[in-house]
Amino acid sequence: MTSKSSRSKDSGAGAAATGPPSRLAGGTLGDSLDTLYAGLNRREHVHPDPLEFLYRYGDGPDREVAGLVASSLAYGRVRQILRSVDDALGRLGPAPGRFAAESSPAELSAALAGFRHRFATGGDLVALLSGTGRLLREHGTLGARFCALVRDTDETVVPGLRAFAAELEGGTGTPGHLLPCPDRGSACKRLHLFLRWMVRRDEVDPGGWDGVSAAKLVVPLDTHMHRISLALGLTGRKSADLVTALEITTAFREFSPEDPVKYDFALTRLGMWKGSDLPEPLRRFAGWADSDGRTQRTMRPT
C-alpha cells in the first residue's frame, strides 16, 4: 500500500489521499470488476464516445492531436461532443498532427474561425494547438515529451502532467478551460482521460505511449465515477478533486496493481450488462443508463 506521504506529495493538494478501504474489498469486488472488464471492455461498445475518433489514425502525432482535441471537448451531452470533435478534426484535415506542427497561429485561426463547443471557442482551440504544435516541432511527438517528464520515482503521472500542461499552455494565447491546471487541485478528468487513451493498449484504448507505465495512470474522475466509487466504498471523500481521484486509483490498484484504470471504460457501460453476478451497488448503477446502454455519465469541464 502506498504511504500517506508519497500520495500527499504526488497530489500537490496539501492533504494525503487516504480513506476507508472498500467495504467490498477482496475477491468479491475484484472478481466482479474483472468480469465487468471482460464483458464490456470491447470495441463494439465504444460508440457513442469521443474515443472513437482516435481509431482513424495510427500511432504518432495525428492520433495524439486527435486525442487531445477529443478529450478537451469531452464535456456536455455526448451527441454534442461527437459533433464538435468531428467538426474540429475536419477543419484540421486528414493529418491533424502535421497541421498543428506546420501551421502558424494565423493559419490555425483561419481554420477554426467560427468553431464553438458550448463555451469553448475557436480561439481556445487555437491556443491549445499552438502549444501542441510547438511541442511537436521540438520533440517530434507529444509522447516523447511526456515520457521524458515522467520520472521513474514518480508514483503517478501527476508530476509529469503538471509540467506537460504548463508546456502545452506555452503557445499563442491561453486555452482557458480546455486545459485544466493540476496545480489547483482539479481532478483534471479530461487530461487523465487523454492519458488513458494514449498509454493503455487493449481492445478499447489504442495506446502508443509505451514509455509510460499504465501503473502510474490516475482514474479520470467525474461525477459519475465519484458516485460509483462512493457506493463501493473506494473513497469517503465528498469532493471530486485530485486527492479523491488519487484515493480511488489507490483502491483500484488493490485489484489491478499494474493497470489501475483498466475498469474506467467498463464502468461507464454498466447499462449494457445483462448478467446478475455483480455486487448490489454495481447492479444498482447498471440500471442507470440511457437509450444507448451507456451509463449516464455527465461530462463536465474538469
C-alpha positions as a Markdown table, in Angstrom:
| # | Residue | x | y | z |
|---|---|---|---|---|
| 1 | Met | 0.0 | 0.0 | 0.0 |
| 2 | Thr | 1.3 | 3.5 | -0.9 |
| 3 | Ser | 2.3 | 5.6 | 2.0 |
| 4 | Lys | 0.4 | 8.7 | 3.0 |
| 5 | Ser | 3.5 | 10.9 | 2.5 |
| 6 | Ser | 4.0 | 9.8 | -1.1 |
| 7 | Arg | 0.3 | 10.3 | -2.0 |
| 8 | Ser | 0.3 | 13.8 | -0.5 |
| 9 | Lys | 3.4 | 14.8 | -2.3 |
| 10 | Asp | 2.1 | 13.4 | -5.6 |
| 11 | Ser | -1.2 | 15.1 | -5.4 |
| 12 | Gly | 0.2 | 18.6 | -4.6 |
| 13 | Ala | -3.1 | 19.2 | -2.8 |
| 14 | Gly | -1.7 | 19.5 | 0.7 |
| 15 | Ala | -3.5 | 16.5 | 2.1 |
| 16 | Ala | -2.9 | 12.8 | 2.0 |
| 17 | Ala | -5.2 | 10.8 | -0.3 |
| 18 | Thr | -6.3 | 8.4 | 2.5 |
| 19 | Gly | -9.6 | 7.0 | 3.3 |
| 20 | Pro | -11.5 | 3.9 | 4.3 |
| 21 | Pro | -10.8 | 0.6 | 2.5 |
| 22 | Ser | -13.6 | -0.6 | 0.2 |
| 23 | Arg | -16.3 | -2.3 | 2.2 |
| 24 | Leu | -16.3 | -4.8 | -0.7 |
| 25 | Ala | -12.6 | -5.1 | -0.9 |
| 26 | Gly | -11.1 | -8.5 | -1.6 |
| 27 | Gly | -12.1 | -11.2 | -4.0 |
| 28 | Thr | -15.8 | -10.3 | -4.4 |
| 29 | Leu | -15.4 | -6.8 | -5.8 |
| 30 | Gly | -12.1 | -7.5 | -7.6 |
| 31 | Asp | -13.6 | -10.6 | -9.4 |
| 32 | Ser | -16.7 | -8.6 | -10.3 |
| 33 | Leu | -14.7 | -5.8 | -11.8 |
| 34 | Asp | -12.6 | -8.2 | -13.8 |
| 35 | Thr | -15.8 | -9.9 | -15.0 |
| 36 | Leu | -17.2 | -6.5 | -16.0 |
| 37 | Tyr | -14.0 | -5.6 | -17.8 |
| 38 | Ala | -14.0 | -8.9 | -19.8 |
| 39 | Gly | -17.6 | -8.4 | -20.8 |
| 40 | Leu | -17.8 | -4.7 | -21.6 |
| 41 | Asn | -14.3 | -3.5 | -22.5 |
| 42 | Arg | -14.9 | -4.2 | -26.2 |
| 43 | Arg | -14.6 | -2.1 | -29.3 |
| 44 | Glu | -18.3 | -2.7 | -30.1 |
| 45 | His | -19.3 | -0.8 | -27.0 |
| 46 | Val | -17.3 | 2.4 | -27.7 |
| 47 | His | -19.9 | 4.3 | -29.8 |
| 48 | Pro | -21.0 | 6.9 | -28.8 |
| 49 | Asp | -17.8 | 8.1 | -27.3 |
| 50 | Pro | -15.2 | 10.7 | -28.4 |
| 51 | Leu | -12.6 | 7.9 | -28.1 |
| 52 | Glu | -13.8 | 6.5 | -31.5 |
| 53 | Phe | -12.2 | 9.4 | -33.4 |
| 54 | Leu | -8.7 | 8.1 | -32.4 |
| 55 | Tyr | -9.3 | 4.9 | -34.4 |
| 56 | Arg | -9.0 | 6.9 | -37.6 |
| 57 | Tyr | -5.3 | 7.4 | -37.1 |
| 58 | Gly | -2.2 | 5.3 | -36.5 |
| 59 | Asp | 0.4 | 5.8 | -33.7 |
| 60 | Gly | 2.0 | 9.2 | -33.7 |
| 61 | Pro | 1.2 | 12.9 | -33.9 |
| 62 | Asp | -2.1 | 12.5 | -35.8 |
| 63 | Arg | -3.6 | 10.3 | -33.1 |
| 64 | Glu | -2.1 | 12.4 | -30.3 |
| 65 | Val | -3.7 | 15.6 | -31.7 |
| 66 | Ala | -7.0 | 13.9 | -32.3 |
| 67 | Gly | -6.9 | 12.5 | -28.8 |
| 68 | Leu | -6.1 | 15.9 | -27.2 |
| 69 | Val | -8.8 | 17.6 | -29.2 |
| 70 | Ala | -11.4 | 14.9 | -28.4 |
| 71 | Ser | -10.6 | 14.8 | -24.7 |
| 72 | Ser | -10.5 | 18.6 | -24.4 |
| 73 | Leu | -14.0 | 18.8 | -25.8 |
| 74 | Ala | -15.4 | 15.8 | -23.7 |
| 75 | Tyr | -17.9 | 17.7 | -21.7 |
| 76 | Gly | -21.6 | 18.2 | -22.2 |
| 77 | Arg | -24.0 | 15.9 | -23.9 |
| 78 | Val | -22.3 | 13.0 | -25.7 |
| 79 | Arg | -24.0 | 13.7 | -29.1 |
| 80 | Gln | -23.0 | 17.3 | -29.0 |
| 81 | Ile | -19.4 | 16.3 | -28.1 |
| 82 | Leu | -19.2 | 14.0 | -31.1 |
| 83 | Arg | -20.5 | 16.7 | -33.5 |
| 84 | Ser | -18.0 | 19.2 | -32.1 |
| 85 | Val | -15.0 | 16.8 | -32.2 |
| 86 | Asp | -15.9 | 15.8 | -35.8 |
| 87 | Asp | -16.1 | 19.5 | -36.8 |
| 88 | Ala | -12.8 | 20.4 | -35.2 |
| 89 | Leu | -10.9 | 17.5 | -36.6 |
| 90 | Gly | -12.5 | 18.1 | -40.0 |
| 91 | Arg | -11.1 | 21.6 | -40.0 |
| 92 | Leu | -7.6 | 20.2 | -39.4 |
| 93 | Gly | -7.6 | 17.9 | -42.4 |
| 94 | Pro | -6.6 | 14.3 | -42.7 |
| 95 | Ala | -3.3 | 14.8 | -40.8 |
| 96 | Pro | -4.1 | 16.8 | -37.7 |
| 97 | Gly | -0.7 | 16.3 | -36.2 |
| 98 | Arg | 1.1 | 17.7 | -39.3 |
| 99 | Phe | -1.4 | 20.6 | -39.5 |
| 100 | Ala | -0.8 | 21.6 | -35.9 |
| 101 | Ala | 3.0 | 21.3 | -36.3 |
| 102 | Glu | 3.3 | 23.2 | -39.6 |
| 103 | Ser | 0.6 | 25.9 | -39.2 |
| 104 | Ser | 1.1 | 29.4 | -38.0 |
| 105 | Pro | -1.3 | 30.9 | -35.4 |
| 106 | Ala | -2.9 | 32.8 | -38.2 |
| 107 | Glu | -3.5 | 29.6 | -40.2 |
| 108 | Leu | -4.9 | 27.9 | -37.2 |
| 109 | Ser | -7.2 | 30.8 | -36.5 |
| 110 | Ala | -8.4 | 30.8 | -40.1 |
| 111 | Ala | -9.1 | 27.0 | -39.9 |
| 112 | Leu | -11.0 | 27.3 | -36.6 |
| 113 | Ala | -12.9 | 30.5 | -37.3 |
| 114 | Gly | -16.5 | 30.2 | -36.1 |
| 115 | Phe | -15.9 | 27.0 | -34.2 |
| 116 | Arg | -17.8 | 26.7 | -30.9 |
| 117 | His | -18.5 | 23.9 | -28.5 |
| 118 | Arg | -20.6 | 25.1 | -25.6 |
| 119 | Phe | -18.4 | 27.9 | -24.1 |
| 120 | Ala | -15.3 | 26.8 | -26.0 |
| 121 | Thr | -14.3 | 28.9 | -29.0 |
| 122 | Gly | -12.1 | 28.5 | -32.0 |
| 123 | Gly | -9.6 | 30.8 | -30.2 |
| 124 | Asp | -9.4 | 28.4 | -27.3 |
| 125 | Leu | -8.5 | 25.6 | -29.6 |
| 126 | Val | -6.0 | 27.8 | -31.5 |
| 127 | Ala | -4.2 | 28.4 | -28.2 |
| 128 | Leu | -4.2 | 24.7 | -27.3 |
| 129 | Leu | -3.0 | 23.7 | -30.8 |
| 130 | Ser | -0.4 | 26.4 | -30.9 |
| 131 | Gly | 1.3 | 25.0 | -27.8 |
| 132 | Thr | 0.8 | 21.5 | -29.2 |
| 133 | Gly | 2.4 | 22.4 | -32.5 |
| 134 | Arg | 5.5 | 23.9 | -30.7 |
| 135 | Leu | 6.0 | 20.6 | -28.7 |
| 136 | Leu | 5.7 | 18.6 | -31.9 |
| 137 | Arg | 8.3 | 20.7 | -33.7 |
| 138 | Glu | 10.7 | 20.4 | -30.7 |
| 139 | His | 10.2 | 16.8 | -29.8 |
| 140 | Gly | 8.6 | 15.0 | -32.8 |
| 141 | Thr | 5.7 | 13.6 | -30.8 |
| 142 | Leu | 3.8 | 14.6 | -27.7 |
| 143 | Gly | 4.5 | 11.2 | -26.3 |
| 144 | Ala | 8.3 | 11.7 | -26.5 |
| 145 | Arg | 8.0 | 14.9 | -24.4 |
| 146 | Phe | 5.6 | 13.5 | -21.9 |
| 147 | Cys | 7.6 | 10.3 | -21.3 |
| 148 | Ala | 10.7 | 12.5 | -20.6 |
| 149 | Leu | 8.7 | 14.4 | -18.0 |
| 150 | Val | 7.6 | 11.3 | -16.0 |
| 151 | Arg | 10.4 | 10.2 | -13.7 |
| 152 | Asp | 10.9 | 6.6 | -12.6 |
| 153 | Thr | 10.5 | 7.7 | -9.0 |
| 154 | Asp | 7.1 | 9.3 | -9.6 |
| 155 | Glu | 4.3 | 7.1 | -8.1 |
| 156 | Thr | 1.8 | 8.5 | -10.6 |
| 157 | Val | 1.7 | 10.7 | -13.8 |
| 158 | Val | 0.6 | 13.7 | -11.8 |
| 159 | Pro | 4.0 | 15.5 | -11.6 |
| 160 | Gly | 4.7 | 14.9 | -15.2 |
| 161 | Leu | 1.2 | 16.0 | -16.2 |
| 162 | Arg | 1.7 | 19.2 | -14.3 |
| 163 | Ala | 4.8 | 20.1 | -16.3 |
| 164 | Phe | 3.3 | 18.9 | -19.6 |
| 165 | Ala | 0.2 | 21.1 | -19.1 |
| 166 | Ala | 2.4 | 24.1 | -18.4 |
| 167 | Glu | 4.3 | 23.5 | -21.7 |
| 168 | Leu | 1.1 | 23.0 | -23.7 |
| 169 | Glu | 0.0 | 26.4 | -22.4 |
| 170 | Gly | 3.1 | 28.0 | -23.7 |
| 171 | Gly | 1.7 | 28.7 | -27.2 |
| 172 | Thr | -0.2 | 31.7 | -28.5 |
| 173 | Gly | -2.9 | 32.9 | -26.1 |
| 174 | Thr | -4.5 | 30.7 | -23.4 |
| 175 | Pro | -6.6 | 27.6 | -23.9 |
| 176 | Gly | -8.7 | 28.6 | -20.9 |
| 177 | His | -10.9 | 25.8 | -19.5 |
| 178 | Leu | -9.8 | 23.4 | -22.3 |
| 179 | Leu | -6.5 | 22.9 | -20.3 |
| 180 | Pro | -7.2 | 22.4 | -16.6 |
| 181 | Cys | -4.5 | 23.1 | -14.1 |
| 182 | Pro | -3.3 | 20.3 | -11.9 |
| 183 | Asp | -1.7 | 22.8 | -9.5 |
| 184 | Arg | -5.1 | 24.0 | -8.5 |
| 185 | Gly | -6.2 | 20.6 | -7.2 |
| 186 | Ser | -8.5 | 19.8 | -10.1 |
| 187 | Ala | -9.1 | 16.2 | -10.8 |
| 188 | Cys | -8.2 | 17.1 | -14.5 |
| 189 | Lys | -10.6 | 14.4 | -15.7 |
| 190 | Arg | -10.1 | 15.2 | -19.4 |
| 191 | Leu | -6.3 | 15.2 | -19.2 |
| 192 | His | -6.3 | 11.9 | -17.4 |
| 193 | Leu | -8.8 | 10.5 | -20.0 |
| 194 | Phe | -6.3 | 11.6 | -22.7 |
| 195 | Leu | -3.5 | 9.8 | -20.9 |
| 196 | Arg | -5.6 | 6.6 | -20.5 |
| 197 | Trp | -6.2 | 6.6 | -24.3 |
| 198 | Met | -2.5 | 7.2 | -25.1 |
| 199 | Val | -0.8 | 4.9 | -22.5 |
| 200 | Arg | -3.1 | 1.9 | -22.2 |
| 201 | Arg | -3.4 | -0.5 | -25.1 |
| 202 | Asp | -6.2 | -3.0 | -25.3 |
| 203 | Glu | -9.3 | -3.6 | -27.4 |
| 204 | Val | -10.7 | -0.2 | -26.4 |
| 205 | Asp | -7.7 | 2.1 | -25.7 |
| 206 | Pro | -5.3 | 2.4 | -28.7 |
| 207 | Gly | -2.2 | 3.3 | -26.7 |
| 208 | Gly | 1.1 | 4.3 | -28.3 |
| 209 | Trp | 3.0 | 5.9 | -25.4 |
| 210 | Asp | 4.9 | 2.8 | -24.4 |
| 211 | Gly | 7.4 | 4.8 | -22.4 |
| 212 | Val | 4.9 | 5.4 | -19.6 |
| 213 | Ser | 3.7 | 2.6 | -17.3 |
| 214 | Ala | -0.1 | 2.1 | -17.1 |
| 215 | Ala | 0.6 | 1.6 | -13.3 |
| 216 | Lys | 1.2 | 5.3 | -13.0 |
| 217 | Leu | -2.2 | 6.4 | -14.5 |
| 218 | Val | -4.9 | 8.1 | -12.5 |
| 219 | Val | -8.6 | 7.5 | -12.8 |
| 220 | Pro | -10.4 | 10.1 | -14.9 |
| 221 | Leu | -12.7 | 11.3 | -12.2 |
| 222 | Asp | -16.1 | 12.9 | -13.0 |
| 223 | Thr | -19.4 | 13.0 | -11.1 |
| 224 | His | -20.4 | 9.5 | -12.3 |
| 225 | Met | -17.2 | 7.7 | -11.3 |
| 226 | His | -17.3 | 9.6 | -8.0 |
| 227 | Arg | -20.8 | 8.3 | -7.2 |
| 228 | Ile | -19.9 | 4.7 | -8.1 |
| 229 | Ser | -16.7 | 4.9 | -6.0 |
| 230 | Leu | -18.6 | 6.3 | -3.0 |
| 231 | Ala | -21.2 | 3.4 | -3.3 |
| 232 | Leu | -18.4 | 0.8 | -3.5 |
| 233 | Gly | -16.5 | 2.4 | -0.5 |
| 234 | Leu | -13.5 | 3.2 | -2.6 |
| 235 | Thr | -13.5 | 6.7 | -1.2 |
| 236 | Gly | -15.3 | 8.6 | 1.6 |
| 237 | Arg | -14.4 | 12.0 | 0.2 |
| 238 | Lys | -17.3 | 14.2 | -0.9 |
| 239 | Ser | -15.3 | 16.4 | -3.3 |
| 240 | Ala | -14.4 | 15.1 | -6.8 |
| 241 | Asp | -11.0 | 16.6 | -6.7 |
| 242 | Leu | -7.4 | 15.4 | -7.3 |
| 243 | Val | -7.0 | 14.0 | -3.8 |
| 244 | Thr | -10.2 | 11.9 | -4.3 |
| 245 | Ala | -9.0 | 10.7 | -7.8 |
| 246 | Leu | -5.7 | 9.5 | -6.2 |
| 247 | Glu | -7.6 | 7.8 | -3.4 |
| 248 | Ile | -9.8 | 5.9 | -5.8 |
| 249 | Thr | -6.9 | 5.0 | -8.0 |
| 250 | Thr | -5.1 | 3.6 | -5.0 |
| 251 | Ala | -8.2 | 1.5 | -4.2 |
| 252 | Phe | -8.4 | 0.1 | -7.8 |
| 253 | Arg | -4.6 | -0.7 | -7.5 |
| 254 | Glu | -5.5 | -3.3 | -4.9 |
| 255 | Phe | -7.3 | -5.2 | -7.7 |
| 256 | Ser | -5.0 | -4.4 | -10.6 |
| 257 | Pro | -1.6 | -3.1 | -9.5 |
| 258 | Glu | -0.2 | -2.8 | -13.0 |
| 259 | Asp | -3.2 | -1.2 | -14.6 |
| 260 | Pro | -5.5 | 0.6 | -12.0 |
| 261 | Val | -7.6 | 2.5 | -14.6 |
| 262 | Lys | -8.5 | -0.6 | -16.6 |
| 263 | Tyr | -12.0 | -0.6 | -15.2 |
| 264 | Asp | -12.8 | 3.0 | -16.2 |
| 265 | Phe | -14.4 | 2.3 | -19.6 |
| 266 | Ala | -16.4 | -0.7 | -18.4 |
| 267 | Leu | -17.9 | 1.2 | -15.5 |
| 268 | Thr | -19.3 | 3.7 | -18.0 |
| 269 | Arg | -21.1 | 0.9 | -19.8 |
| 270 | Leu | -22.8 | -0.8 | -16.9 |
| 271 | Gly | -26.2 | -0.3 | -18.6 |
| 272 | Met | -25.2 | -2.8 | -21.2 |
| 273 | Trp | -24.6 | -5.5 | -18.6 |
| 274 | Lys | -27.0 | -8.4 | -18.8 |
| 275 | Gly | -25.8 | -10.7 | -16.1 |
| 276 | Ser | -26.7 | -10.8 | -12.4 |
| 277 | Asp | -23.3 | -11.8 | -10.9 |
| 278 | Leu | -22.3 | -8.4 | -9.7 |
| 279 | Pro | -22.4 | -6.9 | -6.2 |
| 280 | Glu | -25.6 | -4.9 | -5.4 |
| 281 | Pro | -24.0 | -1.4 | -5.8 |
| 282 | Leu | -22.9 | -2.3 | -9.3 |
| 283 | Arg | -26.3 | -3.8 | -10.2 |
| 284 | Arg | -27.9 | -0.6 | -9.0 |
| 285 | Phe | -25.8 | 1.6 | -11.3 |
| 286 | Ala | -26.4 | -0.9 | -14.2 |
| 287 | Gly | -30.0 | 0.2 | -14.1 |
| 288 | Trp | -28.9 | 3.9 | -14.6 |
| 289 | Ala | -28.5 | 4.0 | -18.3 |
| 290 | Asp | -29.6 | 5.9 | -21.4 |
| 291 | Ser | -31.1 | 4.5 | -24.6 |
| 292 | Asp | -27.7 | 3.6 | -25.9 |
| 293 | Gly | -26.9 | 1.4 | -22.8 |
| 294 | Arg | -24.3 | 3.9 | -21.7 |
| 295 | Thr | -24.3 | 4.8 | -18.1 |
| 296 | Gln | -25.4 | 8.3 | -17.8 |
| 297 | Arg | -22.1 | 10.0 | -17.4 |
| 298 | Thr | -22.2 | 13.8 | -17.2 |
| 299 | Met | -19.0 | 15.0 | -19.0 |
| 300 | Arg | -18.0 | 18.2 | -17.3 |
| 301 | Pro | -15.1 | 20.5 | -17.9 |
| 302 | Thr | -12.9 | 19.4 | -15.0 |
